[in-house]
């Protein structure tokens, strides 16, 4: 039972989000590097950006503090190579 209260107390203390760099395909062919932020308790990706920062994690309820976070723009790394085997001609 002591573990339950310990976790409950730490959920109410605001913690900084964890930064994570991911690559994804923008428009299906542009390789883009994106910095996203995760919950420090459950590591779920937070739906956050320069215009919106949640106060709590929607998964576990951890209080999140985004003060001092410098938002970075997405960086385009290049383009995917064209694969001829998948073109419908």
C-alpha positions in Angstrom: 0.0 0.0 0.0 2.9 2.3 0.6 4.0 2.1 -3.0 0.5 3.3 -4.1 0.8 6.5 -2.1 4.4 7.1 -3.2 3.3 7.0 -6.9 0.3 9.1 -6.1 2.4 11.8 -4.5 5.0 11.9 -7.4 2.2 12.2 -10.0 1.2 15.6 -8.4 4.8 16.9 -8.7 5.4 18.6 -12.1 8.2 17.0 -14.0 9.9 18.0 -17.3 9.0 16.0 -20.4 11.6 13.8 -22.1 12.8 14.8 -25.5 12.9 12.2 -28.3 14.0 12.6 -32.0 12.0 10.7 -34.6 12.2 10.5 -38.4 9.0 10.2 -40.5 7.9 10.6 -44.1 6.2 13.9 -44.8 4.0 13.9 -47.9 5.1 10.2 -48.3 8.5 11.0 -49.7 10.3 13.7 -47.7 12.4 12.4 -44.8 11.8 14.7 -41.9 13.4 14.8 -38.4 11.0 15.8 -35.7 11.5 16.4 -32.0 8.6 15.1 -29.8 8.2 15.1 -26.1 7.2 12.1 -23.9 5.8 11.7 -20.4 8.7 11.1 -17.9 6.6 8.5 -16.0 5.0 6.3 -18.8 7.0 7.4 -21.9 3.8 8.0 -23.9 4.2 10.6 -26.6 2.5 13.9 -25.5 0.4 15.8 -27.9 2.4 19.0 -27.4 3.7 21.8 -29.6 4.6 25.5 -29.4 0.9 26.5 -29.3 -0.4 23.8 -26.9 1.2 22.1 -23.9 -0.9 19.8 -21.8 -0.7 20.1 -18.0 -1.1 16.4 -17.4 -0.3 13.2 -19.3 -3.5 11.7 -20.8 -2.2 8.2 -20.2 -1.0 8.1 -16.5 -2.0 11.5 -15.1 1.6 12.7 -14.4 1.8 16.5 -14.1 4.0 18.0 -16.8 6.0 21.3 -16.7 6.9 22.7 -20.2 8.6 25.9 -18.9 12.0 26.4 -20.4 11.4 24.0 -23.3 12.8 25.5 -26.6 10.7 24.3 -29.5 12.6 23.4 -32.6 11.4 23.3 -36.2 11.2 20.1 -38.2 14.3 19.5 -40.4 14.0 18.1 -43.9 16.8 15.5 -44.3 16.2 14.6 -47.9 14.0 12.6 -50.2 13.3 8.8 -50.5 14.7 6.9 -53.4 12.2 6.0 -56.1 11.4 2.3 -56.3 10.7 1.2 -59.8 9.1 -2.1 -58.9 6.1 -0.5 -57.3 5.1 1.9 -60.1 1.8 0.9 -61.9 2.7 1.4 -65.6 
